[in-house]
Amino acid sequence: MEIFDVASMFGKIVFVLAVTLGIIPIMVWFERRGAAWMQGRVGPNRVGPFGLLQPLADVIKFMGKETFVPKNANKAFYLLAPMIALIAPLCAMSVIPFGSHIIVMDKEIVLQIAEMDTGVIFILAFAGLEVYPIILAGWASKNKYSVLGALRASSQIVSYEISMGLALLSMLIVYGSFNPHDMVSWQSHNWWGVLVNPFGALVFWISIFAETNRLPFDLAEGESEIVAGYHLEYGGMKFAAFFMAEYVAMIMASALLATLFFGGYGLLPGMPTIVQMIISHFGFSAVGAQNTIAAFEFLGFFLKVSFFMFVFVWVRWTFPRFRFDQLMDLGWKILFPLSLINLVVVTIAVYYFNN
């Protein structure tokens, strides 16, 4: 591998990590201010203008907290759980494209960390790992409330993974590929996936709320019932790792939703006109034109992900938490059979239109 390839790979990794981890403090601030706004309160407004430095104060607080391991805990698995929780969604981000390509020094750089034809399977493999740190954290803590939270979360994730997988499979039949770039290209030349398969998009959207343990599906952290769930015995930076992992999972799920159903990094309506005006005004060459297009592709992708992140917050402070039996009934008795029927209908429709 050439030095240029190594440098470009390293640059893409740093860029994705910087953007992903940089969004987390912004989302923490926005979630608190959004909650206050929706509930008629003020929210954090003491640390910095409009409370913008509150996330920094939280980090300092986490770093200053005493680190401890419960006396009866299994230390190895107890410490391993938050690391897996944070690493798994970050790895899944590596195969989600955030643009087509840019040209640097007459060489093409694909805006995707790991280029692979089986990208969707890679994402599902790492997304499926999210159940393991939850089980490990609950069991290794040797706390009955932690175990209850872990059992709830694991059963919830496994249940909704089936409906999510069926919704995803219905779109793989439409696109005919596991490669995220091919999916974006198909949508650029036809329609967004949400217009082709709106029910699949709805099932997938609902499922990612359950997969990320967000309200109204945060039964694993039902404070009024099981104190704090599987991370009850975690404090300091270990709890911060779980806290960050939830937001990274939200970003990854939003990016995957955008890629599958909302055109991915495809330009938003009106953007092609703006791009052509910029290229014409500055007289860019072919290289400059492609880099300009790639910049707007990333902007469009970023705006889509930002919208879905906003919806996560919006839903949290709009809907009440489900009971656990309601949660499981929705997953097994409603979403699962309907997503199975949807898969059959989409398969028949694709076969009909292709012949």
Contacts in CASP RR format, 6 or more apart in sequence:
PFRMAT RR
TARGET T0000
AUTHOR 0000-0000-0000
METHOD contacts of the structure
MODEL  1
MEIFDVASMFGKIVFVLAVTLGIIPIMVWFERRGAAWMQGRVGPNRVGPF
GLLQPLADVIKFMGKETFVPKNANKAFYLLAPMIALIAPLCAMSVIPFGS
HIIVMDKEIVLQIAEMDTGVIFILAFAGLEVYPIILAGWASKNKYSVLGA
LRASSQIVSYEISMGLALLSMLIVYGSFNPHDMVSWQSHNWWGVLVNPFG
ALVFWISIFAETNRLPFDLAEGESEIVAGYHLEYGGMKFAAFFMAEYVAM
IMASALLATLFFGGYGLLPGMPTIVQMIISHFGFSAVGAQNTIAAFEFLG
FFLKVSFFMFVFVWVRWTFPRFRFDQLMDLGWKILFPLSLINLVVVTIAV
YYFNN
4 105 0 8 1.000
4 107 0 8 1.000
8 104 0 8 1.000
8 107 0 8 1.000
8 109 0 8 1.000
9 113 0 8 1.000
12 109 0 8 1.000
12 111 0 8 1.000
12 112 0 8 1.000
12 113 0 8 1.000
13 94 0 8 1.000
13 113 0 8 1.000
16 93 0 8 1.000
16 94 0 8 1.000
16 98 0 8 1.000
16 113 0 8 1.000
17 90 0 8 1.000
19 302 0 8 1.000
20 90 0 8 1.000
20 93 0 8 1.000
20 248 0 8 1.000
20 251 0 8 1.000
21 244 0 8 1.000
21 248 0 8 1.000
23 247 0 8 1.000
23 251 0 8 1.000
23 309 0 8 1.000
24 55 0 8 1.000
24 244 0 8 1.000
24 247 0 8 1.000
24 248 0 8 1.000
25 55 0 8 1.000
25 56 0 8 1.000
25 59 0 8 1.000
26 55 0 8 1.000
27 247 0 8 1.000
27 250 0 8 1.000
27 309 0 8 1.000
27 313 0 8 1.000
28 54 0 8 1.000
28 55 0 8 1.000
28 58 0 8 1.000
28 247 0 8 1.000
29 44 0 8 1.000
29 51 0 8 1.000
29 52 0 8 1.000
29 54 0 8 1.000
29 55 0 8 1.000
30 310 0 8 1.000
30 313 0 8 1.000
31 313 0 8 1.000
31 316 0 8 1.000
32 43 0 8 1.000
32 44 0 8 1.000
32 54 0 8 1.000
33 43 0 8 1.000
33 44 0 8 1.000
33 50 0 8 1.000
33 51 0 8 1.000
34 313 0 8 1.000
34 317 0 8 1.000
35 41 0 8 1.000
35 43 0 8 1.000
35 313 0 8 1.000
35 316 0 8 1.000
35 317 0 8 1.000
36 42 0 8 1.000
36 43 0 8 1.000
36 44 0 8 1.000
38 317 0 8 1.000
38 318 0 8 1.000
39 317 0 8 1.000
44 51 0 8 1.000
44 54 0 8 1.000
45 51 0 8 1.000
46 54 0 8 1.000
47 53 0 8 1.000
47 54 0 8 1.000
47 56 0 8 1.000
47 57 0 8 1.000
48 54 0 8 1.000
59 240 0 8 1.000
62 235 0 8 1.000
62 236 0 8 1.000
62 237 0 8 1.000
62 239 0 8 1.000
62 240 0 8 1.000
63 236 0 8 1.000
63 237 0 8 1.000
64 236 0 8 1.000
65 235 0 8 1.000
65 236 0 8 1.000
65 237 0 8 1.000
66 236 0 8 1.000
67 235 0 8 1.000
67 236 0 8 1.000
67 237 0 8 1.000
67 238 0 8 1.000
68 235 0 8 1.000
69 75 0 8 1.000
69 78 0 8 1.000
69 79 0 8 1.000
70 78 0 8 1.000
70 141 0 8 1.000
70 142 0 8 1.000
70 143 0 8 1.000
70 233 0 8 1.000
72 142 0 8 1.000
73 140 0 8 1.000
73 141 0 8 1.000
73 142 0 8 1.000
73 233 0 8 1.000
74 139 0 8 1.000
74 140 0 8 1.000
74 142 0 8 1.000
75 140 0 8 1.000
76 140 0 8 1.000
77 136 0 8 1.000
77 139 0 8 1.000
77 140 0 8 1.000
78 136 0 8 1.000
78 137 0 8 1.000
78 140 0 8 1.000
78 141 0 8 1.000
78 233 0 8 1.000
79 238 0 8 1.000
80 133 0 8 1.000
80 136 0 8 1.000
81 133 0 8 1.000
81 134 0 8 1.000
81 136 0 8 1.000
81 137 0 8 1.000
81 138 0 8 1.000
81 140 0 8 1.000
82 133 0 8 1.000
82 137 0 8 1.000
82 231 0 8 1.000
82 234 0 8 1.000
82 238 0 8 1.000
82 239 0 8 1.000
82 241 0 8 1.000
82 242 0 8 1.000
82 245 0 8 1.000
83 133 0 8 1.000
83 241 0 8 1.000
84 129 0 8 1.000
84 132 0 8 1.000
84 133 0 8 1.000
84 136 0 8 1.000
85 130 0 8 1.000
85 133 0 8 1.000
85 134 0 8 1.000
85 137 0 8 1.000
85 241 0 8 1.000
85 242 0 8 1.000
85 245 0 8 1.000
86 241 0 8 1.000
86 242 0 8 1.000
86 244 0 8 1.000
86 245 0 8 1.000
86 248 0 8 1.000
88 126 0 8 1.000
88 127 0 8 1.000
88 128 0 8 1.000
88 129 0 8 1.000
88 130 0 8 1.000
88 133 0 8 1.000
88 245 0 8 1.000
89 126 0 8 1.000
89 127 0 8 1.000
89 130 0 8 1.000
89 245 0 8 1.000
89 248 0 8 1.000
89 249 0 8 1.000
89 251 0 8 1.000
89 252 0 8 1.000
90 248 0 8 1.000
90 252 0 8 1.000
91 126 0 8 1.000
92 122 0 8 1.000
92 123 0 8 1.000
92 126 0 8 1.000
92 127 0 8 1.000
92 252 0 8 1.000
92 256 0 8 1.000
93 113 0 8 1.000
93 248 0 8 1.000
93 251 0 8 1.000
93 252 0 8 1.000
93 255 0 8 1.000
94 112 0 8 1.000
94 113 0 8 1.000
94 114 0 8 1.000
95 112 0 8 1.000
95 113 0 8 1.000
95 114 0 8 1.000
95 115 0 8 1.000
95 116 0 8 1.000
95 119 0 8 1.000
95 122 0 8 1.000
95 123 0 8 1.000
95 180 0 8 1.000
96 112 0 8 1.000
96 123 0 8 1.000
96 180 0 8 1.000
96 252 0 8 1.000
96 255 0 8 1.000
96 256 0 8 1.000
96 259 0 8 1.000
97 110 0 8 1.000
97 111 0 8 1.000
97 112 0 8 1.000
97 180 0 8 1.000
97 181 0 8 1.000
97 184 0 8 1.000
97 259 0 8 1.000
97 264 0 8 1.000
97 265 0 8 1.000
98 111 0 8 1.000
98 112 0 8 1.000
98 255 0 8 1.000
98 265 0 8 1.000
98 297 0 8 1.000
98 298 0 8 1.000
98 301 0 8 1.000
98 302 0 8 1.000
99 111 0 8 1.000
99 112 0 8 1.000
99 265 0 8 1.000
99 266 0 8 1.000
99 294 0 8 1.000
99 297 0 8 1.000
99 298 0 8 1.000
99 301 0 8 1.000
100 110 0 8 1.000
100 111 0 8 1.000
100 181 0 8 1.000
100 265 0 8 1.000
100 293 0 8 1.000
100 294 0 8 1.000
100 297 0 8 1.000
101 108 0 8 1.000
101 109 0 8 1.000
101 110 0 8 1.000
101 111 0 8 1.000
101 290 0 8 1.000
101 294 0 8 1.000
102 108 0 8 1.000
102 109 0 8 1.000
102 111 0 8 1.000
102 290 0 8 1.000
102 291 0 8 1.000
102 294 0 8 1.000
103 109 0 8 1.000
103 287 0 8 1.000
103 288 0 8 1.000
103 290 0 8 1.000
103 291 0 8 1.000
106 287 0 8 1.000
110 181 0 8 1.000
111 265 0 8 1.000
111 294 0 8 1.000
111 297 0 8 1.000
111 298 0 8 1.000
112 180 0 8 1.000
112 181 0 8 1.000
114 122 0 8 1.000
116 122 0 8 1.000
116 179 0 8 1.000
117 177 0 8 1.000
117 178 0 8 1.000
117 179 0 8 1.000
118 178 0 8 1.000
118 179 0 8 1.000
119 178 0 8 1.000
119 179 0 8 1.000
119 180 0 8 1.000
120 168 0 8 1.000
120 172 0 8 1.000
120 178 0 8 1.000
120 179 0 8 1.000
120 180 0 8 1.000
121 178 0 8 1.000
123 252 0 8 1.000
123 256 0 8 1.000
124 165 0 8 1.000
124 168 0 8 1.000
127 211 0 8 1.000
127 252 0 8 1.000
127 253 0 8 1.000
128 157 0 8 1.000
128 161 0 8 1.000
130 157 0 8 1.000
130 211 0 8 1.000
130 249 0 8 1.000
131 153 0 8 1.000
131 154 0 8 1.000
131 157 0 8 1.000
131 158 0 8 1.000
133 245 0 8 1.000
134 150 0 8 1.000
134 153 0 8 1.000
134 154 0 8 1.000
134 157 0 8 1.000
134 220 0 8 1.000
134 230 0 8 1.000
135 150 0 8 1.000
135 154 0 8 1.000
135 230 0 8 1.000
137 146 0 8 1.000
137 150 0 8 1.000
137 230 0 8 1.000
137 231 0 8 1.000
137 234 0 8 1.000
137 242 0 8 1.000
138 146 0 8 1.000
138 147 0 8 1.000
138 149 0 8 1.000
138 150 0 8 1.000
138 229 0 8 1.000
138 230 0 8 1.000
139 146 0 8 1.000
139 147 0 8 1.000
139 150 0 8 1.000
141 147 0 8 1.000
141 230 0 8 1.000
141 232 0 8 1.000
141 233 0 8 1.000
141 234 0 8 1.000
143 232 0 8 1.000
143 233 0 8 1.000
145 226 0 8 1.000
145 227 0 8 1.000
145 228 0 8 1.000
145 229 0 8 1.000
145 232 0 8 1.000
146 229 0 8 1.000
146 230 0 8 1.000
146 231 0 8 1.000
146 232 0 8 1.000
146 233 0 8 1.000
148 226 0 8 1.000
148 229 0 8 1.000
149 220 0 8 1.000
149 221 0 8 1.000
149 226 0 8 1.000
149 229 0 8 1.000
149 230 0 8 1.000
150 220 0 8 1.000
150 229 0 8 1.000
150 230 0 8 1.000
152 219 0 8 1.000
152 220 0 8 1.000
152 226 0 8 1.000
152 229 0 8 1.000
152 324 0 8 1.000
153 213 0 8 1.000
153 219 0 8 1.000
153 220 0 8 1.000
153 229 0 8 1.000
153 230 0 8 1.000
155 328 0 8 1.000
156 210 0 8 1.000
156 213 0 8 1.000
156 217 0 8 1.000
156 219 0 8 1.000
156 220 0 8 1.000
156 327 0 8 1.000
156 328 0 8 1.000
157 210 0 8 1.000
157 211 0 8 1.000
157 213 0 8 1.000
159 210 0 8 1.000
159 328 0 8 1.000
159 331 0 8 1.000
159 332 0 8 1.000
160 206 0 8 1.000
160 207 0 8 1.000
160 210 0 8 1.000
160 211 0 8 1.000
160 217 0 8 1.000
160 331 0 8 1.000
160 335 0 8 1.000
161 207 0 8 1.000
161 211 0 8 1.000
162 336 0 8 1.000
163 203 0 8 1.000
163 206 0 8 1.000
163 207 0 8 1.000
163 331 0 8 1.000
163 335 0 8 1.000
163 336 0 8 1.000
163 339 0 8 1.000
164 203 0 8 1.000
164 204 0 8 1.000
164 207 0 8 1.000
164 208 0 8 1.000
164 211 0 8 1.000
165 207 0 8 1.000
165 339 0 8 1.000
166 203 0 8 1.000
166 336 0 8 1.000
166 339 0 8 1.000
166 340 0 8 1.000
166 342 0 8 1.000
166 343 0 8 1.000
167 197 0 8 1.000
167 200 0 8 1.000
167 201 0 8 1.000
167 203 0 8 1.000
167 204 0 8 1.000
167 207 0 8 1.000
167 339 0 8 1.000
167 342 0 8 1.000
168 204 0 8 1.000
168 260 0 8 1.000
169 343 0 8 1.000
170 197 0 8 1.000
170 200 0 8 1.000
170 339 0 8 1.000
170 342 0 8 1.000
170 343 0 8 1.000
170 346 0 8 1.000
170 347 0 8 1.000
171 183 0 8 1.000
171 193 0 8 1.000
171 197 0 8 1.000
171 200 0 8 1.000
171 260 0 8 1.000
171 261 0 8 1.000
172 178 0 8 1.000
173 343 0 8 1.000
173 346 0 8 1.000
173 347 0 8 1.000
173 350 0 8 1.000
174 186 0 8 1.000
174 193 0 8 1.000
174 196 0 8 1.000
174 197 0 8 1.000
174 346 0 8 1.000
174 350 0 8 1.000
175 182 0 8 1.000
175 183 0 8 1.000
175 186 0 8 1.000
176 182 0 8 1.000
177 183 0 8 1.000
177 186 0 8 1.000
180 259 0 8 1.000
183 259 0 8 1.000
183 260 0 8 1.000
183 263 0 8 1.000
183 264 0 8 1.000
184 259 0 8 1.000
184 263 0 8 1.000
184 264 0 8 1.000
184 265 0 8 1.000
184 266 0 8 1.000
187 193 0 8 1.000
187 263 0 8 1.000
187 264 0 8 1.000
187 266 0 8 1.000
188 263 0 8 1.000
188 266 0 8 1.000
190 196 0 8 1.000
192 261 0 8 1.000
192 262 0 8 1.000
192 263 0 8 1.000
193 201 0 8 1.000
193 260 0 8 1.000
193 261 0 8 1.000
193 262 0 8 1.000
193 263 0 8 1.000
194 201 0 8 1.000
194 261 0 8 1.000
194 262 0 8 1.000
197 261 0 8 1.000
197 342 0 8 1.000
197 346 0 8 1.000
199 338 0 8 1.000
199 339 0 8 1.000
199 342 0 8 1.000
200 261 0 8 1.000
200 339 0 8 1.000
200 342 0 8 1.000
201 257 0 8 1.000
201 260 0 8 1.000
201 261 0 8 1.000
203 335 0 8 1.000
203 338 0 8 1.000
203 339 0 8 1.000
203 342 0 8 1.000
204 257 0 8 1.000
204 260 0 8 1.000
204 261 0 8 1.000
205 257 0 8 1.000
206 335 0 8 1.000
207 335 0 8 1.000
208 253 0 8 1.000
208 254 0 8 1.000
208 256 0 8 1.000
208 257 0 8 1.000
209 215 0 8 1.000
209 216 0 8 1.000
209 217 0 8 1.000
209 312 0 8 1.000
209 315 0 8 1.000
210 217 0 8 1.000
210 327 0 8 1.000
210 331 0 8 1.000
211 249 0 8 1.000
211 253 0 8 1.000
212 246 0 8 1.000
212 249 0 8 1.000
212 250 0 8 1.000
212 253 0 8 1.000
212 312 0 8 1.000
213 220 0 8 1.000
213 221 0 8 1.000
213 246 0 8 1.000
214 246 0 8 1.000
214 250 0 8 1.000
214 312 0 8 1.000
214 315 0 8 1.000
214 316 0 8 1.000
215 315 0 8 1.000
215 316 0 8 1.000
215 317 0 8 1.000
215 319 0 8 1.000
215 321 0 8 1.000
216 315 0 8 1.000
216 319 0 8 1.000
216 320 0 8 1.000
216 321 0 8 1.000
216 322 0 8 1.000
217 321 0 8 1.000
217 322 0 8 1.000
217 327 0 8 1.000
218 321 0 8 1.000
219 321 0 8 1.000
219 322 0 8 1.000
219 324 0 8 1.000
219 327 0 8 1.000
220 229 0 8 1.000
220 230 0 8 1.000
221 228 0 8 1.000
221 229 0 8 1.000
222 228 0 8 1.000
222 229 0 8 1.000
222 321 0 8 1.000
231 239 0 8 1.000
231 242 0 8 1.000
234 242 0 8 1.000
250 309 0 8 1.000
250 312 0 8 1.000
251 305 0 8 1.000
251 309 0 8 1.000
253 308 0 8 1.000
254 304 0 8 1.000
254 305 0 8 1.000
254 308 0 8 1.000
254 309 0 8 1.000
254 312 0 8 1.000
255 301 0 8 1.000
255 305 0 8 1.000
257 308 0 8 1.000
258 264 0 8 1.000
258 301 0 8 1.000
258 304 0 8 1.000
258 305 0 8 1.000
258 308 0 8 1.000
259 265 0 8 1.000
262 304 0 8 1.000
263 304 0 8 1.000
264 301 0 8 1.000
264 304 0 8 1.000
265 297 0 8 1.000
265 298 0 8 1.000
265 300 0 8 1.000
265 301 0 8 1.000
266 297 0 8 1.000
266 300 0 8 1.000
266 301 0 8 1.000
267 275 0 8 1.000
267 293 0 8 1.000
267 296 0 8 1.000
267 297 0 8 1.000
267 300 0 8 1.000
268 300 0 8 1.000
268 303 0 8 1.000
268 304 0 8 1.000
271 296 0 8 1.000
271 299 0 8 1.000
271 300 0 8 1.000
274 296 0 8 1.000
275 292 0 8 1.000
275 293 0 8 1.000
275 296 0 8 1.000
278 284 0 8 1.000
278 292 0 8 1.000
279 288 0 8 1.000
279 289 0 8 1.000
279 292 0 8 1.000
284 292 0 8 1.000
322 330 0 8 1.000
END
